[in-house]
Amino acid sequence: MEALTEREREFMNYWEKNRKKEKKLFNQLLVGLPIGILFGAPVLINLFLGWYKRAGMVANTQLSPAVLLTAIALIIAFVAIFSRKHKWEMKEQHYKELKARSEAFRGQSGV
């Protein structure tokens, strides 16, 4: 079993300090907002440019603009939060793997 590299130790230090902050829902929403907008903006652009005429007709007759905007806002929020939660989970898993490897190395070397 080998010791951690400098980059891995830096990641562990960073994650120990910032994991609670990055897990907060509001922080995840704010940081993930750009990716959420990347999913919601094409829907709005498509609707307003009239590329798909039938969708525009249905939106103008059966849905109020408030319902449509609410649905798009919910899509944006869901994608933003989901993407950041996924990223947090990946970092947490990496941290736990490094910590286990570090503890195994310490136990093996008697340090």
N, C-alpha and C positions, 0 to 999 in steps of 0.2 A: 504494500500500500504506500502510495507516495503522498508527500505533503502538498498542501494547497499552493497554487501559484499566487503571485502578488495580485494579479487581477481578481482572482477568486476571493482573496482576503479583503480586497477593496469592496467587492460586491457584498460580501457578508457584513462588513461594517456599515455600508450604505443602507442595506436592507434592514438591519437591526434598528437603525435610527429612523427610517422612513416608512416602515411597513404599516404602522397604525394610521399614519396620515394618508397613505395611498389607498387604504381600505375604506375610508369614509365615502359614503354615497355621493355627497355633494361634490367632493373633489373628483370622483370618477366621472360624474356628469360633466363637469366643466372641462376636464382634460380630454374626455372622449367626444366632446361636442363637434369638433371638425370632422371626425369620421362619420358621425351621425348625420351631419349636414350633407356629406357626400352621398348618403343614401336617400335623403329626403328631397334634396334640390332637384334631381332629375325628374321626379314625379311632378313637382310644381312647374318646372320648365316645360315638360311635355304637355301639361294641361294648358298652360298659358299660350304656348306657341301653336296649339291646335293641330299638332302632328297626327293625333288619333282623334278624328272628328267625333266618333261615337262616344268616347270617354268624355269629351267636352259637353256633348249634348246631355248625357246622363248626369254629369255633375251640375249642370245648370238647371235641370228640371227636378231631380229627385233629392239632391243633397243641398243643404245650405252651405255657403262658404265656411261658416264657422265649424261645421262638422268635418269638412274636408281638411281645414287647417288644423283642427284638433287631432285628427288621425295622423297627419304628417308630423305634427309635433311629438306625438306619442311614438311614432316610428323612429324619429331622430333621437329621442330620449332613450328608447330601448336599445338601439344600436350603440349609442354612446356608452351607456352603463355596461351593457353586456361585453363590449370589446375591452373596456378597462378592467372589468372583473376577471375576464379571461387572462389578460396580461398579468394581473395581480396574482392569480393562481399559478401561472407559469413561473413567476419570480419566486413565489413562496415555495413551490416544489423544488426549484433549483437551490434555494437557500437550505432547505431541509436535507437535500442530498449532499451538499457541501458540508453541512454541519455533521452529518453522520460520518462522512469520510474523514473529517477532521478529528472527530472523537475516536474513530477506529484507529487512526494513525497514532494518536496520543496513547491509546491503550497498548498498541503494538510496540511503540518505542519506549514506553515507560516514562514519558515526559509529563 
